[in-house]
């Protein structure tokens, strides 16, 4: 699934695509004159059908064809049904979220006077069992602001997993922007750590050769480990270690709600072991932007300064907070469905008898992420490209054209993610495609 075509720049690119006719419910073929009128006429004069698809964000460009994401079964040879499983960041806001954004009561949040933001922060603090919470634009900024708030200057360090997102996917912001050293602890395949190794990595002696450890950071659910959930007894063990050494604990809870739903516990039962918690709303919770950072009142007061220094102070931020409030009531109850769909896809891959090169541990498919291990001389990128392509022979066998998008996570890992917007029908289409491709590559 590509980005929305409701921009002039994207339409300028589409000018180069000369197509014919319009077939509702299938890939939309647009006359060049209509595209031209769309971005040259002030009133965007064009077909009612095309206007609706453009404004809904469902019109996409794929393999040089304009296609509708999640279209119905192919009605002609050139139709492509696209299933995007690359990331849950591809969620689109619901109609009620958009309505809430338009109707949100607004104020200046830098002055603490946006009523919608204040309501969100209060509800999230209660949800996570903390004294206070702070709206942050992104998860990376939330984690960085948390480290700035826990650590008191240079010559300090944090401990975090060697497969954690804070270590792998946040461009070294903790070191670059916060000036804080990171020391890694080996993540096990389920995202946990060896408690003895964790304890051995702590440095608290006042030796000028070393930075002093201040914070232990965990990630739940764990992205690179395939959306695994950290057991509550493990969190308790780490808390005991932290308390014994007078250290703070921070949770990168980008997908915390997935862990809570899967474990059938309230989010505060997970958050209770941490001094601070960040939680992202723009992944599986379907919001266009926004994260929350929660902790004690003193911590959040310091985080407010950190957010400002990082460029995260926003004015009428209620338009961001409004859909986040909707997500708590509208999206969270459906997360269990995302988990079931991920397991269904994973099991279908495991069930392909001819597949002896794409491995997956079903015990680790615990939420909405599946991590596939590639054991083959074909690269993960090549396999992902093949899944997006459709051959004539494939069309003859399957009777339809299906394009499945997954993420080549590394040279040996492929990730797929389910989320709000991926339906049971999409899952069935993806399985149909996967089984065909994997069976055909059995000699890999």
C-alpha positions in Angstrom: 0.0 0.0 0.0 1.5 3.3 -1.0 1.0 6.7 0.5 -2.2 8.7 -0.1 -2.6 10.1 -3.6 -4.4 13.2 -2.4 -1.4 15.4 -3.0 -0.5 17.5 -6.0 3.0 16.0 -6.1 1.7 12.5 -6.3 -0.8 13.5 -9.0 1.9 15.1 -11.0 3.6 11.8 -11.1 0.4 10.0 -12.1 0.2 12.3 -15.1 2.7 10.0 -16.7 0.4 7.0 -16.4 -2.0 6.9 -19.4 -4.9 4.6 -18.7 -8.4 4.2 -19.9 -11.9 3.8 -18.3 -13.1 3.6 -14.7 -14.4 0.3 -13.1 -15.7 0.8 -9.6 -14.7 -1.9 -7.1 -11.6 -2.8 -9.1 -8.4 -1.0 -10.0 -9.3 2.5 -11.1 -8.1 3.5 -14.6 -8.1 7.3 -15.0 -8.0 9.4 -18.2 -5.1 11.8 -18.2 -7.5 14.8 -18.8 -9.3 13.9 -15.5 -6.1 13.8 -13.6 -5.1 17.1 -15.2 -8.4 18.7 -14.1 -8.0 17.4 -10.6 -4.9 19.5 -9.8 -5.5 22.5 -12.1 -9.1 23.3 -11.4 -9.8 25.1 -8.1 -12.9 22.9 -7.6 -11.1 19.6 -8.5 -13.7 18.8 -11.2 -13.6 15.0 -11.8 -15.6 11.8 -11.7 -17.6 11.3 -8.5 -16.3 7.8 -8.1 -12.7 8.8 -8.4 -13.2 11.7 -6.0 -14.6 9.4 -3.4 -11.6 7.0 -3.8 -9.1 9.9 -3.6 -10.6 11.4 -0.5 -11.0 8.1 1.3 -7.3 7.4 0.8 -8.0 4.1 -0.8 -6.6 4.9 -4.2 -3.0 3.6 -4.4 -0.2 3.1 -7.0 1.2 -0.4 -7.2 3.5 -1.8 -9.9 2.6 1.1 -12.3 -1.1 0.4 -11.9 -3.6 2.4 -9.8 -5.2 -0.1 -7.5 -7.6 0.0 -4.6 -6.3 -1.3 -1.3 -8.4 -4.3 -0.1 -10.3 -4.5 -3.4 -12.8 -7.3 -4.1 -12.0 -10.3 -6.1 -10.5 -9.6 -9.5 -13.0 -8.9 -12.2 -10.4 -8.7 -15.0 -7.0 -10.1 -15.8 -5.2 -6.9 -14.8 -6.8 -6.4 -11.4 -4.5 -6.7 -8.4 -5.7 -7.4 -4.8 -3.1 -5.8 -2.5 -2.6 -7.1 1.1 -0.1 -4.9 3.0 1.5 -6.7 5.9 4.6 -4.7 6.2 3.8 -2.7 9.3 0.9 -1.7 11.6 2.0 1.9 10.9 -0.1 1.6 7.7 -3.3 1.8 9.8 -5.7 4.5 8.7 -7.8 6.6 11.1 -11.4 5.6 11.4 -14.3 7.8 10.5 -15.0 8.4 14.1 -11.4 9.5 14.6 -11.7 12.0 11.8 -14.9 13.3 13.3 -13.3 13.7 16.7 -10.4 15.6 15.2 -12.8 18.1 13.5 -15.0 18.5 16.6 -12.1 18.6 19.2 -12.1 21.4 21.8 -8.8 23.1 21.4 -6.4 25.4 23.3 -2.7 26.0 23.5 -1.0 22.9 24.8 2.3 24.5 25.4 0.5 26.6 28.0 -1.3 23.5 29.2 -4.7 24.8 28.1 -5.8 22.3 25.5 -8.8 20.5 27.1 -8.6 17.5 24.8 -4.9 16.9 25.5 -5.5 17.3 29.2 -8.3 14.8 29.1 -6.1 12.3 27.2 -3.2 12.7 29.6 -5.4 12.2 32.6 -7.1 9.1 31.1 -3.7 7.6 30.1 -2.2 8.2 33.5 -5.1 6.4 35.1 -4.9 3.6 32.5 -1.2 3.0 33.2 -1.5 3.5 37.0 0.8 6.6 37.0 0.5 10.1 38.6 0.8 11.9 35.3 1.2 11.6 31.5 2.4 13.7 28.7 1.4 13.8 25.0 4.5 13.2 22.8 4.5 13.4 19.0 6.4 10.1 18.4 7.6 7.0 20.3 11.3 7.8 19.6 10.9 11.2 21.1 9.1 9.7 24.1 12.0 7.3 24.8 14.6 10.0 24.3 12.7 12.4 26.6 12.4 9.6 29.2 16.2 9.1 29.2 16.8 12.8 29.5 14.4 12.9 32.4 15.9 9.9 34.3 19.6 10.7 33.8 21.1 13.8 35.2 23.9 14.6 32.9 26.9 13.2 31.1 28.9 10.1 32.1 25.7 8.1 32.7 24.4 5.0 30.9 21.3 2.9 30.4 21.0 -0.9 29.9 18.8 -2.2 27.1 18.3 -5.2 24.9 20.7 -5.8 22.0 17.6 -6.4 19.8 15.5 -3.5 21.2 14.0 -0.8 19.1 15.7 1.9 21.2 19.0 0.3 20.3 18.2 -0.6 16.7 15.7 1.7 15.3 16.0 5.2 16.8 19.1 6.5 15.1 21.1 6.6 18.3 19.0 9.5 19.5 19.8 8.7 23.2 23.5 9.2 22.5 23.3 11.9 19.9 20.6 14.1 21.5 20.7 13.1 25.2 24.5 12.4 25.5 23.7 9.1 27.3 25.7 5.9 26.8 23.8 2.7 26.0 25.1 -0.7 27.1 23.4 -3.8 25.7 22.2 -7.0 27.3 21.5 -10.0 25.1 17.9 -10.6 24.2 16.7 -14.1 24.2 14.4 -15.2 21.3 11.3 -14.3 23.4 12.6 -10.8 24.1 13.6 -11.5 27.8 17.1 -11.3 29.1 19.3 -13.5 31.4 19.0 -11.9 34.8 22.5 -12.7 35.8 23.9 -11.1 32.6 21.7 -8.0 33.3 23.0 -7.8 36.9 26.7 -8.2 35.8 26.3 -5.3 33.3 25.3 -2.8 36.0 28.0 -0.2 36.8 27.5 1.8 40.0 30.9 2.2 41.4 32.3 5.7 41.3 35.2 4.8 39.0 36.1 7.6 36.5 36.8 4.9 33.9 33.2 4.0 33.4 29.8 5.7 33.1 27.3 5.0 35.9 24.2 2.9 35.2 20.9 4.8 35.8 18.1 3.1 33.9 17.1 -0.4 32.8 15.0 -0.3 29.6 12.7 -3.1 28.4 10.4 -3.4 25.3 7.0 -5.0 25.5 5.8 -6.3 23.1 9.2 -7.0 21.5 9.3 -6.0 17.9 12.4 -7.7 16.6 11.6 -10.9 18.5 8.3 -11.1 16.7 5.8 -9.3 18.9 6.6 -11.5 22.0 5.2 -10.6 25.4 7.4 -10.2 28.4 6.0 -12.4 31.2 5.0 -10.6 34.4 7.3 -12.7 36.6 10.2 -11.7 34.4 9.3 -8.0 34.9 9.2 -8.6 38.6 12.6 -10.2 38.6 14.1 -7.2 36.7 12.3 -4.8 39.1 14.0 -6.6 42.0 17.4 -6.1 40.3 16.7 -2.4 39.7 15.6 -1.8 43.3 18.7 -3.6 44.6 20.9 -1.2 42.7 18.7 1.9 43.0 18.0 2.1 39.3 15.0 3.4 37.4 13.1 1.2 34.9 11.6 2.4 31.6 9.2 0.6 29.3 9.2 1.1 25.6 5.6 0.1 25.3 5.0 1.0 21.7 2.7 -2.0 21.5 1.9 -2.2 25.2 -1.9 -2.6 24.6 -1.2 -5.7 22.5 0.6 -7.3 25.5 -2.2 -6.3 27.9 -4.9 -7.7 25.7 -3.0 -11.0 25.0 -2.3 -11.5 28.7 -5.8 -10.5 29.7 -4.5 -8.0 32.2 -5.0 -4.3 32.7 -2.2 -2.1 31.2 -1.4 -0.9 34.7 -0.5 -4.4 35.8 2.3 -4.3 33.3 3.2 -0.7 33.9 3.5 -1.1 37.7 7.0 -2.5 37.4 8.3 0.7 35.6 9.1 4.2 36.7 8.2 5.5 33.2 6.2 4.1 30.3 6.0 5.2 26.6 3.1 4.0 24.5 2.5 4.6 20.8 -0.9 5.2 19.3 0.1 5.4 15.6 0.8 1.7 15.1 -1.9 -0.9 15.9 -4.1 1.7 17.6 -4.7 3.3 14.1 -4.1 6.9 15.0 -2.2 9.1 12.4 0.3 10.4 15.0 0.9 10.5 18.8 2.4 8.8 21.8 2.1 9.0 25.5 4.8 9.2 28.2 3.7 8.4 31.7 5.3 8.4 35.2 5.5 10.4 38.4 4.6 14.1 38.6 8.2 15.0 39.1 9.3 12.8 36.1 6.6 14.3 33.8 7.5 17.8 34.8 11.1 17.2 33.8 9.9 15.4 30.6 8.0 18.5 29.7 11.3 20.4 29.5 12.8 17.5 27.5 9.9 17.4 25.1 10.3 21.2 24.5 14.0 20.8 23.9 13.4 18.0 21.4 11.0 20.1 19.4 7.9 18.3 20.6 5.9 21.3 22.0 2.7 21.6 20.1 0.0 24.2 20.1 -3.6 23.1 19.3 -2.6 19.5 19.8 -6.2 18.4 20.6 -6.5 17.4 17.0 -3.9 14.8 17.7 -5.2 13.8 21.1 -8.9 13.4 19.9 -8.3 10.3 17.8 -6.1 8.8 20.5 -9.1 9.0 22.9 -11.2 7.3 20.3 -8.6 4.5 19.9 -8.8 3.5 23.5 -12.5 2.7 23.2 -12.8 1.7 19.5 -9.5 0.0 18.5 -8.2 -1.8 21.7 -11.2 -4.2 21.8 -10.3 -5.4 18.3 -6.6 -6.1 19.0 -7.4 -9.8 19.8 -8.7 -10.2 16.3 -5.3 -8.9 14.9 -3.6 -11.6 17.0 -5.8 -14.4 15.6 -5.2 -13.2 12.1 -1.4 -13.2 12.6 -1.5 -16.8 13.9 -3.7 -17.9 11.0 -1.1 -16.6 8.5 1.8 -18.1 10.5 0.1 -21.5 10.7 -0.6 -21.5 7.0 3.1 -21.0 6.3 4.0 -23.8 8.7 1.5 -26.1 7.0 3.1 -25.8 3.6 4.8 -29.2 3.4 7.1 -28.2 0.5 8.4 -25.2 2.5 11.8 -26.2 4.0 13.5 -22.8 3.9 11.1 -20.4 5.7 11.0 -21.2 9.4 8.7 -19.9 12.0 8.2 -20.7 15.7 4.5 -20.7 16.4 5.1 -20.3 20.2 6.6 -16.9 19.5 3.6 -15.7 17.5 1.8 -14.2 20.5 0.4 -10.9 19.2 0.1 -9.2 15.8 3.7 -9.9 14.5 5.2 -12.8 12.8 9.0 -13.1 12.2 10.0 -15.5 9.5 13.6 -16.9 9.4 15.0 -17.5 5.9 17.3 -20.4 5.3 17.9 -20.2 1.6 20.3 -18.9 -1.1 17.5 -16.4 -2.2 17.6 -13.1 -0.3 14.7 -12.0 1.9 14.3 -9.0 -0.3 13.9 -11.2 -3.4 11.3 -13.3 -1.7 9.4 -10.2 -0.6 9.6 -8.9 -4.2 8.2 -12.2 -5.5 5.3 -12.0 -3.2 4.3 -8.6 -4.6 4.5 -9.8 -8.2 1.9 -11.7 -10.3 2.8 -13.9 -13.2 0.4 -15.1 -15.9 0.8 -18.7 -14.8 -0.1 -17.7 -11.3 -3.2 -16.0 -12.5 -4.2 -19.1 -14.4 -3.8 -21.3 -11.3 -5.3 -19.0 -8.7 -7.9 -17.3 -10.8 -7.0 -13.9 -9.5 -4.0 -11.5 -9.0 -2.8 -11.1 -5.4 0.1 -9.0 -4.2 1.3 -9.5 -0.6 3.7 -7.0 0.9 6.0 -8.1 3.7 9.1 -6.4 5.2 12.6 -7.8 4.6 13.8 -7.1 8.2 17.4 -8.4 7.6 19.3 -10.8 5.4 17.6 -13.7 7.2 14.4 -12.2 8.7 11.0 -11.3 7.1 8.3 -9.6 9.2 4.6 -9.5 8.6 2.1 -7.6 10.8 -1.6 -7.6 11.1 -3.6 -4.5 12.2 -6.9 -2.7 12.1 -7.8 -2.6 8.4 -6.6 -6.1 7.6 -9.7 -8.2 7.3 -10.4 -11.9 7.3 -10.7 -11.7 3.6 -7.3 -10.1 3.3 -5.8 -12.9 5.4 -7.4 -15.5 3.2 -6.0 -13.8 0.1 -2.5 -13.6 1.6 -2.5 -17.2 2.6 -3.6 -18.2 -0.9 -0.7 -16.3 -2.4 1.9 -17.4 0.2 1.0 -21.1 -0.3 1.4 -20.8 -4.0 4.7 -19.0 -3.9 6.3 -21.2 -1.2 5.2 -24.4 -2.9 6.8 -23.2 -6.1 10.0 -22.3 -4.4 10.4 -25.7 -2.6 13.6 -26.4 -4.5 15.2 -23.2 -3.1 
